[in-house]
Amino acid sequence: MALFAVSIIYHAQVGVQTPTPQNTLHVNGTLQVVKDLNVGGDAKTKGNSGNKGEFLMSNGAGNTPLWRNIESENFLKVIFVGNKTDISPSSGSYTGTGTNPVSTHESYSQTYIYNVSNKIDTGYLTYNSSNGIFTVVKPGFYNIVPYITYDLSLNGNGYTAGTANSYIQKVSPSTLSLAAISTGHGERTLGINHNLSSISFFNAGETFRIRCRYTQSFRLSSGNIHISYLTP
């Protein structure tokens, strides 16, 4: 024991299953921690064991590691995943814009409604599946990525060519298009696919939705959406 103590004092390093320790404590094997893992502190102060859900992040060589949470690291946190698995309307078609002036096109737009909510974190937003409105709960930047499809299979010959317009629309406090796509299509086009993406800042209480319109009569078919929160 005396020789062991001298060895520790002389080398200032302890090796477990290694004769050549490279640090103050060098364990060549597994380490089991039954309770707290404390980092930092000093000879008179207990180290920090962190909070539930936090991870340990290096603070660089020679510095005390830090307990951090995922929201502090500027990640995109997925807060909503939804699917549209039905066709709307359930019978017939929505009326197209035809030759109406652009100023009246909004009245021909339809809201793309996701009838399946696979994941929703209500600490960030809520979703009304009856009208397709998203309401923001937590202020911040939201990444909105919808995939939209149109079905024109009920249209007869001479009634499928036209222009499709899909957009992410802020509804309140004022109506604003956050991202949009327009595509032109020839006769006998039976299906249209649109991908959209927007990163926008929302305050608590503000709302948004996904909107669609077409020159000819149209139906809205299967699609999906995922919404992420950009952590500060």
Steps between C-alpha positions, in 0.01 A plus 500: 500500500785736585660438160160551328453834679846613399424404141184711498677802649794470262305454178184696597319256272305180566452226244237229518601199291777704340862547620537828307215737597465799266281708733445553872265199485531264203249213483573233240156341507139586578376759749173465690344806667206405723398850606618851413778594262630831635714733290677818604525608860823506701649363821225667705210511253300210358483479121184545291296187421281677242122481451278227359526479121828691473813368331867550582688714246874554478614855567845444350827362638573607857149636558212353701236326284153657501154355546285630213149443367424445133308826470815699578688369196303649208344173387180455303260328736224314311171599662235392247475215249174460310355311205209544265375153411162592351374693196305820542231577421369149562273539195528731203775761466590847616431779252804628314594866458415491128563840341421697813738788576783437744333725758223241543722189504515478879128424509567191284782373722449196722679407821704181490393307809706224660259243640774303682723657767790260557679731741416830663675689779232731637760695692590656164182500290150357470316373192130512413430210264154637415626820337873431452616789719828483693523727807841588642547456876871573541657799318791426269605386154299216344610290203185394311543232231179373332463254212177552304326306223209589271266250333346599163379154403132602504556774242389423148689553175589863448473579871832402655751753364568796728709652779531365854593729787589378852613721787568517872282780630520689828140566598532727802574765605487578126482288186842443347645242259819359653599271211330405175541294183315524169524243221340481157357174365385372162186319398439154659705579807339279763723566801714787632767492775630803688775532760527813714727625777504811717691612809308784659475668840169476684379659820275314740141495376583548133353249255581349162368241253577334166293623202442368147323607180487399134372648177267206435289297742720304741517271800767485771657158556762332720793692646696571815662773706766539764555811708813568702587763759838670469632503856654831611 
